[in-house]
Amino acid sequence: MTSAVAAPAADYEALAKKLKDISALGGISGLLGWDEMVQLPSGAGEARANQKAALAGVLHEKQIDPAIGDLINRLKSSDLSSLNEFQRATVREAAREYLKSTAVTEKLVRQEAELESRGYATWVKARQENDFSKFAAVLKEWVEIKKERASLVDPSKPPYDVLADDYSAGLTAERVKEIFDQVKAGLIPFLAELKAKGTAPDASWLKGEYNTDAQAQLCREIAVDLGFDLEKGRLDVSVHPFTGGAHPTDVRMTTRFKIEDLTEGITGAVHETGHALYEQGRNLEYDGLPVNSAAGMAIHESQSLLWERMVALSEPFCEYLLPKLHAAFPTEFPKNKTAKDLYEAINVIKDPSLVRVESDEVTYPMHIILRFEIEKELVEGTLQVDDIPKVWNAKMKEYLGVEPENDAQGCLQDVHWSAGLFGYFPTYTLGAMAAVQIFQAARKDLPNLDDDIAAGKFSELKSWLNEKVHKLGSLHPTADDLLEVVTGKPLDPQLFLDYLKTKYTKLYQL
């Protein structure tokens, strides 16, 4: 090996070692966050906030280590042809993260960590009491802190663009608005047509009381059937469903169950399983390196929504699910219903559609567009926090034809703003669009896919996603770059609109 080749290789190994230490500390932070939302004693909130703030300070110190900057600069000025594409992508992603980390102060990082814990506890209390005013002060703090972060990271860009880049590289408010305007133009009249002229399938027979322990056991079985590895993960219950953990070998997902709503628990569990399969499917050859991270949250959401909507809401999946429902609920679940009946019932459009996580795939995008428009204006300073309930309710009326009766049903329903996650919401619907596009590509490669799903054979689809998406991590710079590789073109919203119109025109007999 020549000295010219040896130098980048040695620098890369030194960089990789430091990055793996940072990843390990991030895993500890992930465990603290999971524990806080699942099993932390109610009186321990302040102590946990202090613990998370202290750890965030240590992590930030590691992330801004000048030695990392020196290694990155040397590598960027070297000939990296001796490194493979994953190693070169590691250098690229490390440089991107280092730039962001060094731009912000340790004081700001600690403030964010402390406010995340305080914000969550405040949100839970305000939600329980149906009172947005009790959450408003925390949200005002988040708006100011995130504006400060954005100005430190890149003062030349609109603050929302800087924040959104944390969740999907290269994402801008302009691009999101362009896509969402197209979706609004297609969905609002289609929803009106479905309500005015469509015949909703009968879902009344699904109503009943379904033991939540039995629901939890059923969802555990489904998660395992889909490919979730219980030796490398666990399933619990929390106020707001999420997937977290410490490592691809320690993936922790949560869901929630309602005695009167059988489908929410199932679709929620499948959704989180999709996230978990992505995490468990990451490429351990590059363990602890940024190239092995997910390709942004839009792609992460594409994986959860592919399993939830393209698979679990399909007629073939209902053929797999029906006997399981009979076994889990021998007296509660009607014995005379077919898989087709089940398929129609679980795809009824919610009317009214008040709560995002309980909505259907047709009304769901409007919930996301509403949130995007509000948080964008918050960050830009054109909307005040105290005005959120009024604006929220007005947009709900305009987009979905309904107004929430209280704050818990309205602007307090989501956990995201309690953690300052501005820029996150768009990734849900961008992910839904990507899910359609990726599933269509999978269908071309897997001609027996529908038959396999009906038979409860999910391994080929899981393996296809492992190879085409999960193992690639952040090899490609943006979500659009990955989609081009997997599907042949960047995100195309029209595919999503066509999918919805085809499916629901038939379901609603238009």
HELIX and SHEET records of a PDB file:
HELIX    1   1 SER A    3  VAL A   38  1                                  36    
HELIX    2   2 SER A   42  ALA A   44  5                                   3    
HELIX    3   3 GLY A   45  GLN A   63  1                                  19    
HELIX    4   4 PRO A   66  LYS A   76  1                                  11    
HELIX    5   5 GLU A   85  ALA A  103  1                                  19    
HELIX    6   6 GLU A  106  GLN A  128  1                                  23    
HELIX    7   7 SER A  133  VAL A  153  1                                  21    
HELIX    8   8 PRO A  159  ALA A  164  1                                   6    
HELIX    9   9 ALA A  173  LYS A  197  1                                  25    
HELIX   10  10 SER A  204  LEU A  206  5                                   3    
HELIX   11  11 THR A  212  LEU A  226  1                                  15    
HELIX   12  12 LEU A  230  LYS A  232  5                                   3    
HELIX   13  13 LEU A  262  GLN A  280  1                                  19    
HELIX   14  14 LEU A  284  TYR A  286  5                                   3    
HELIX   15  15 PRO A  290  ASN A  292  5                                   3    
HELIX   16  16 MET A  297  LEU A  305  1                                   9    
HELIX   17  17 LEU A  306  VAL A  311  3                                   6    
HELIX   18  18 GLU A  315  ALA A  328  1                                  14    
HELIX   19  19 ALA A  339  ILE A  346  1                                   8    
HELIX   20  20 ARG A  356  GLU A  358  5                                   3    
HELIX   21  21 TYR A  364  GLU A  380  1                                  17    
HELIX   22  22 VAL A  385  ASP A  387  5                                   3    
HELIX   23  23 ILE A  388  LEU A  400  1                                  13    
HELIX   24  24 HIS A  416  ALA A  419  5                                   4    
HELIX   25  25 PRO A  426  ASP A  445  1                                  20    
HELIX   26  26 LEU A  449  ALA A  454  1                                   6    
HELIX   27  27 SER A  459  LYS A  468  1                                  10    
HELIX   28  28 HIS A  470  LEU A  472  5                                   3    
HELIX   29  29 ALA A  479  THR A  487  1                                   9    
HELIX   30  30 PRO A  493  LEU A  507  1                                  15    
SHEET    1   A 3 GLY A 233  VAL A 237  0                                        
SHEET    2   A 3 ASP A 250  THR A 255  1                                        
SHEET    3   A 3 THR A 243  HIS A 247 -1                                        
END                                                                             
